[in-house]
């Protein structure tokens, strides 16, 4: 049975995503961010991220995708992450229900050897979907970045009637560079696929307004909920692992303990051994997927 914590502004659900999604009111969420297990064999605190077949995995994805579309407001946005292997299948299925505005590449760095016999992956795909492609929230001014042509190179646009320097700012394109969350970063939690706060901040600023409800049905370390809270949005996060639920309650300031366990931040070790940093449980030198 799913258990709900928090208040009307920020809800933390401990339970299965499909079960909890059926409890959420249709048309109530302005933004939904989905970062599900990728079906690539990662270990999530003892849970193995692997389905019997690719077909079984895609069928499971179709169940929660359909529910999430129902939960969107009429002008809501849906962002979906997936492995490069699975995203083509999800892309095709989503086109039946929503309009896909952008196919985003999240590009990141690699701190170690990725592959020796093929080209290793340095990116993950993100779909930006909307329920109505003529009426949706997109706050362009809230996410503008420096434009190299104008802000850095000061090039002149001579096509204008009065030549002028190119604009110093622009809306980001569909290739985003954000570093992966590493052990020594302040935001790091003990989770194998934590997404960076900066990535979530761009999505939430762009596709929601203050007071809107942001839903994350696979919350993990509740980064989406934490950023939503910081930006004045409401949040609903769903997670089936109790330890990660505890992380969410702590990050959102909703509880100091869970089932008798005190919720403390991750105790990191920076001890020096033979002049080099000690290797943490999930070190920054771990191989990328």
CORZI-V542140 format. One record per residue. N is the residue number from 1. PHI is phi in whole degrees, 0 to 359 (999 if undefined). Layout:
n={N;N}
phi={PHI;PHI}
//
This chain:
n={1;2;3;4;5;6;7;8;9;10;11;12;13;14;15;16;17;18;19;20;21;22;23;24;25;26;27;28;29;30;31;32;33;34;35;36;37;38;39;40;41;42;43;44;45;46;47;48;49;50;51;52;53;54;55;56;57;58;59;60;61;62;63;64;65;66;67;68;69;70;71;72;73;74;75;76;77;78;79;80;81;82;83;84;85;86;87;88;89;90;91;92;93;94;95;96;97;98;99;100;101;102;103;104;105;106;107;108;109;110;111;112;113;114;115;116;117;118;119;120;121;122;123;124;125;126;127;128;129;130;131;132;133;134;135;136;137;138;139;140;141;142;143;144;145;146;147;148;149;150;151;152;153;154;155;156;157;158;159;160;161;162;163;164;165;166;167;168;169;170;171;172;173;174;175;176;177;178;179;180;181;182;183;184;185;186;187;188;189;190;191;192;193;194;195;196;197;198;199;200;201;202;203;204;205;206;207;208;209;210;211;212;213;214;215;216;217;218;219;220;221;222;223;224;225;226;227;228;229;230;231;232;233;234;235;236;237;238;239;240;241;242;243;244;245;246;247;248;249;250;251;252;253;254;255;256;257;258;259;260;261;262;263;264;265;266;267;268;269;270;271;272;273;274;275;276;277;278;279;280;281;282;283;284;285;286;287;288;289}
phi={999;287;242;254;239;98;222;293;277;220;253;242;252;256;170;287;302;297;295;288;302;290;268;274;295;298;68;252;245;284;216;234;250;238;230;280;304;267;65;237;90;289;258;258;54;101;268;272;278;205;263;301;205;297;297;296;296;296;299;296;299;299;296;283;298;298;294;295;300;296;282;291;292;298;250;278;238;233;247;237;254;193;289;297;289;267;302;303;291;292;303;298;287;293;299;287;241;221;262;267;276;215;248;264;253;268;259;219;274;235;262;204;291;265;204;243;238;200;276;291;273;237;204;224;274;225;262;255;241;227;285;226;285;250;208;207;279;208;268;301;294;280;232;297;236;295;266;300;300;266;289;254;269;57;289;259;266;275;284;284;301;241;309;212;294;303;304;277;228;206;287;304;282;262;244;248;254;222;299;293;285;250;305;272;282;301;276;297;236;280;211;284;217;295;266;290;301;298;297;293;297;297;296;290;297;290;243;207;244;304;91;291;264;250;251;230;281;228;288;59;270;62;297;301;295;295;290;301;299;298;265;80;260;274;216;229;239;238;209;267;266;296;298;290;301;299;300;296;298;291;296;271;68;265;200;261;209;220;52;84;259;291;268;249;299;301;273;268;251;239;300;259;231;55;79;232;294;294;279;283;304;240;287;292;265;296;295;285;284}
//
